[in-house]
Amino acid sequence: MKPYNNIKERIGKSGYKSKWIAEQVGCFPSDISRYISGERIPNKERLKKLSKLLKCKMKDLYPDLNFYTSYRIKGACNVRNKN
């Protein structure tokens, strides 16, 4: 199940283009599209940058996500499993 997010709405309200946001956050525009679609969840560093850029809290971008446990879910972030 893909986590619900408000990224698309926040980007729309900001008036910024996805390409510019990607440059500021340090990722590719395709990553922003994947975050919006729910295919991927940004790592904590990118999520902090994204929330700061969009002038909101991380929780505002992913209201249903528990940030403490979400990064332990397999595939929930861009970190390889060391097992």
C-alpha positions in Angstrom: 0.0 0.0 0.0 1.4 3.4 -1.0 1.4 6.0 1.7 -0.8 9.0 1.1 1.1 12.3 0.6 0.3 16.0 0.0 3.4 16.7 -2.1 1.5 17.5 -5.3 -0.9 19.9 -3.5 2.0 21.6 -1.7 4.0 22.0 -4.9 0.9 23.4 -6.6 0.4 26.0 -3.8 4.1 27.0 -3.9 4.1 27.9 -7.6 7.5 26.2 -8.1 8.2 23.8 -10.9 9.1 20.2 -10.1 12.4 20.6 -12.0 13.5 23.6 -9.8 12.4 21.8 -6.6 14.5 18.8 -7.6 17.5 21.0 -8.1 17.1 22.6 -4.7 16.5 19.3 -2.9 19.3 17.5 -4.7 17.5 14.9 -6.8 16.2 14.3 -10.3 12.8 15.6 -11.5 11.8 11.9 -11.9 12.4 11.4 -8.2 9.9 14.2 -7.4 7.4 12.5 -9.7 8.0 9.2 -7.9 7.5 10.9 -4.5 4.2 12.4 -5.8 2.9 9.0 -7.1 3.9 7.2 -4.0 6.4 4.9 -5.7 9.2 6.2 -3.4 9.5 8.0 -0.1 12.3 10.6 0.1 15.0 9.9 2.7 14.9 12.0 5.8 17.4 14.5 4.5 15.5 15.2 1.3 12.2 15.2 3.1 13.5 17.9 5.5 14.8 20.0 2.5 11.5 19.5 0.7 9.4 20.5 3.7 11.6 23.6 4.3 11.3 24.6 0.6 7.5 24.1 0.6 7.2 25.9 4.0 5.6 23.1 5.9 6.4 20.3 8.3 7.4 16.8 7.2 4.2 15.5 8.8 2.2 17.8 6.5 3.7 16.1 3.4 3.0 12.6 4.7 0.2 12.9 7.3 -0.4 9.2 7.7 3.2 8.2 8.0 4.9 7.5 11.3 8.4 8.8 10.6 10.1 6.8 13.3 9.0 3.4 11.8 8.6 4.4 8.1 12.4 4.3 7.5 12.6 0.7 8.8 10.1 -0.6 6.3 11.8 -2.4 3.4 11.9 -0.2 0.4 10.6 2.8 2.2 13.7 4.9 1.5 16.7 5.0 -0.7 19.0 3.0 1.6 20.2 -0.5 0.8 19.5 -3.3 3.1 22.9 -4.5 4.6 21.8 -8.1 5.2 
